[in-house]
Amino acid sequence: MSSDRPSGDGTDGAGTDEPRSDISEPGDSDDVVLVTRTTRFHTAVGVAERQEDLSANPPEIYVPSGNTFSVVSGSASPEGWRFSGIPSGAYYLRTGNSFVVTSARAVDIGSNRLGRPDTVFSDWYGSPAQVNLVNLAPWVPYGGVTQPGSSLQVASAQVDLYGGVNVFDEVLEGQTHLLSNNAEMWVSSGYALPVFEADRGDRLYVSQHGQMDAGTLPDGTPLAYSALVRSVEMGAFDFVPDGITPMPLTGVMRPVPMTEFPIEWRLPDFTRYVHAVHPLATANYPSFFVMPAAHGLSDGWVGYSGEALSLMFPRGTSFNFTRRLSYGNPFPSSWEMVGGAQYSFRVQAEVPGGSGLWAYLSGSMYTYERLESLVAGPILPRVSPPRELTIDGLPASDSREVGSASPVIAWLPPSVGSPAAYRIAIYRFREDFRTSVLHGSVTVPGSLTQVRLPPGTLAPEGIYYLRVSAVEAPYYEMERFPFSTMDRLPQARADTLSSFFTTP
């Protein structure tokens, strides 16, 4: 799964409730803006809220006036971070490297999290592992994108953890047990490894994913996918990650209940937009996932707990894929399933400056929805890429030096869909790493089709590219809850890309 995992947005029972009203307007003056940050921790026994202190990294407000901005610093108050003197209309709220364009007088920049709020996190994103698993399904070695073989994943229902396991000893085809001290567990949930506390009931699912048949591709090549087939939830245990002590991964693997469903994915309806992503784009990998939503979808798809099914096609695949697929589910009945269909695209571009380096610019189109809703009919794009992207009025597909470090980014609405928002992600090319890294972002309401990048967003003599995304998300309250309501389903996104450009 991509790390760009979109938080979802809920329908069909997820997010069908009325818009949130648990944040009050300041009320005493029209020129006051109140900013809070509420972290909501989702567990099996409910949701715990924590108000965060904003003083260590306070937000700022940029008030636009023509081609310039006035920067306003707020101050702490009992209700939150308070700004005075903010005129009516849209302003830019900055938190970290992210800007949100909003006119709301009260904004909560908090987010949703999995796990108990008193979880202690270590400094480690991986750990040696001691693996002792028996009664596995017969092991299948990895054979490529279309022959994924067997693998192991870990997830917790008590603390925020999802990860995978690499076993460095040879695992033979057909093997049904793993006993190894030469293994590593890595985490990919956005946070470091948590400390496990037995007296708090902290446990861990260890799941085996097996290779399943998905028929053949149009050229007759066999196609397989990976699905969860066996699992064990270890008993509560103590573990403090230190980079040396191995994480115990032990138990008797048990077959899990399997669910079958139909899928009709019309891939040509995605690849037809390849040149809307960028005139020089090519189709990359299409992939389909089924993912557990820990503790249900009442607040949307919160956190990430791995996959129950993953299917990837060869690069550039484009045909109507109609099959019946199956996945296993060891999780509680309160955990619901999310379906995701994603098609990625890329552009090979020469890095400006005469270095001779080439790099890939990447974008995608995806839809995430409650699984039964996603597969109830053909899977088609819910939204297409924004059209005619420009930088200061010139085509963004032309590689050039822009006139200033605060250019105007503009586009036309997509031909398909009604975006709730647009997100302008700014990627900077790092010659020391020879890759592009996310540098910052600006999110604007779907009613806007242009935005001026605030001063300081782009550094002098930098190399950048833009990914402008149309976000179709009917339950996304972007202006008041810009981050927490992104977890609601359904959510779809389609990207358009600029070429590399440089700043003076």
Order of alpha helices (4+ residues) and beta strands (2+ residues): beta-beta-beta-beta-beta-beta-beta-beta-beta-beta-beta-beta-beta-beta-beta-beta-beta-beta-beta-beta-alpha-alpha-beta-beta-beta-beta-beta-alpha-beta-beta-beta-beta-beta-beta-beta-beta-beta-beta
